[in-house]
Amino acid sequence: MDSLRTFQSVRDKKDYQSGLDEFTAQSTLSFKRWSFSFALIIYLAFTVMDYYRFEPSVHQITILVRSIFVIIPLAVLVYFFWSKEFKSRSTNLGLSLYVYLGAGVVHIFVFALARTYDVNFSELGFVLLILIGCLMTTMPIKPTAIISAILLALIMLVYPIVGWTYPAVIFQCFIYACIMAMCLLINKSIVGQLAENYQMIHELYGDSITDRLTGLKNSRYFGKQLLLLIDKARTEFKEVSLIVVDVDNFKDINDRFGHAYGDDCLINLAEVLVKRCDGVHNYAVRLSGDEFAIVMYDAKPEELTQACRDILTDIQLIDLEVSIGTSVSMIEEGENSVEIKDRLFKDADAAMYQAKRRGRNTFVTAPSLR
């Protein structure tokens, strides 16, 4: 039982982390789209303002620099977010961080030019930059905080050069640091809340598709996942195999030794079945009281036969007898997935009953569904 739990724990942990990543990405996608879109509009407005507040020899430089290092990458980022669905927070992460860093460095550069030419330059742009950059749930806290610290250090170096007194520099940078910290904490809180929401959803859904006694997935999961594998097999021209396992004389076992002993037998059988699920898409389920199944994706006929033989060998150690039926289906283009699933199970179930009639503790393979 412990090995079964360990195996499932490792697999479930990987599934959980990828699921959380996708859930966070999908939950914040709309926010990212609109935030980056408005950021592009605002930045274009600041770029247009350069044309009017700087003389031609200066605004030619600032507009070119803004366009190359910020506007074009930001426009590409906006296009990506609106044209694609994302299943990971890391998607476009590098470009997002570059835009944040690039916008900050360019802002500091334009600020220095403005002070050099004695042009009034509002600090609103840097505050907006901090708000958008640090509040982005698309960007993890640590790299965002590092970039924010770099920008803060750069602007602390520039302020004295353009004539600011040190008390004024310290006070202004303190305000910036507080805004950065506040936004990063809000970002962290949002991500944490999303993780809690996903945890709750994951637990509720996990309970609904998991058999409490054996820890295997149940018939609800079996039906949905089998349909997904059939659809996958359709696109990849692969086979889906099904092994149905039924405990022989299980009622007699319960009557003779008690239900607690019968439960232990089912738990031990579950361990045996999980050992046969070494493929990425292979999984074992408990369909009903004493009926189990293994779904195997793209398994060779000899692999399917060997799995059945291994099951019959291993159950001898737990003092059980079982009857096994198998079926295989090549998924053809245009076939109905639900019909394929039903026929796959029907044939494996019929093969299993044929194994019972042959004397139990054996396996029968149904003809492939073509």
C-alpha positions, 0 to 999 in steps of 0.5 A: 500500500505504501508503494502505491501511495508513493507512486501516485504521490509522485505522479500527482505532484507533477500533475498538481504543479503543472495544473496550478501553473496552467490555472494561474496562467488562465486565470490571469490571462485577461488581466495580462491582455488588458494591462499590456494593451493599456501599457502600450497605449500609455507608452505611445502617449508618452512617446508622442509627448516627446515630440512636443516637449523636446526640440527636434534634435532630442525627440528624434533620439528619444522617439527612436530609442523608445520605439526600438527598445520598448514600443516594438517589443511591447507590441509583440507581447500584446500580439502574443497575449491576444492571439494565443492561449497560454498554459504556463506562467513562464510563457513570454516571461523573458520578453515580459521581463525585458519590456519591464527592464527596457522601459525602466532604463529608457525612462531614466535615459529620457529623464536625464536628457530632459533635465539636461535640456531643462525640460519639465519631466513628470515622475508619473511615468516611472510610478506607472512603470512600477505599478504595471511591472510589479503588479504583473502576475505573469511575472514571478516575484523574484525576477521582478523584484531584482529588476525593480531593484536595478531600476531603483539603483540606476535612478538613484545614480542619475538623480545627483548627476542632474542636480538633485540634492541627496536628501531629495534623492533619498526621499524620492527613492524611498517613495519608489521603494515603498510603491515597489514593495507594496505592489510586489506584496499585492502580486504575491497575495494574488498568486497565493489566493489563486493557489489556494483556490486551485488547491480547493478545486483540486481537492474537491475534484480529486475526491470525486475521481478517487476511490477512497479504499485503494487510492486508484482513480474511479469509474468517473475518471476512467470514462473521461480519461479514456475519451481523451486518450482516444482523441489523442490516439486519433490524431497520432494513429495509435492504439488504446488497449484496455485490461479488465480485471475481476476478482474471482469468488470475491463474495465468498472471500468476504463471507469467509474471512470478513470484509476487512480482509476483503478490503486488504485483498483489493488494496493489494490488488491495486498495488499489483495493477499500478506496477503495470502502469509504467507508461506516461498515459497508462493508468489503473482504476477501480470500476466497481466493487471487485472490478478493476481496469488498466488503460494502456496507450500505444502498447504492443501486443506482447506488452499487453500479454506480458502485463496480463501474465505479470498480474497473474503471477503477482496475485499468487503472492496475495492469495487471489484469483482473477479473470482478465479480459483485454481488448485493443482498438486502432482509432480511425479518423472519423470514428465516434470517440464515445462509440469506440470507448463503449465497444472497447469496454464491451469487448474487454468485459466479454473477454473477461467473462470468457476467461471465467468460463475457461476456469478463472485465473487466466486471461482472454484477448478480444479481437482488435476493433478495426 
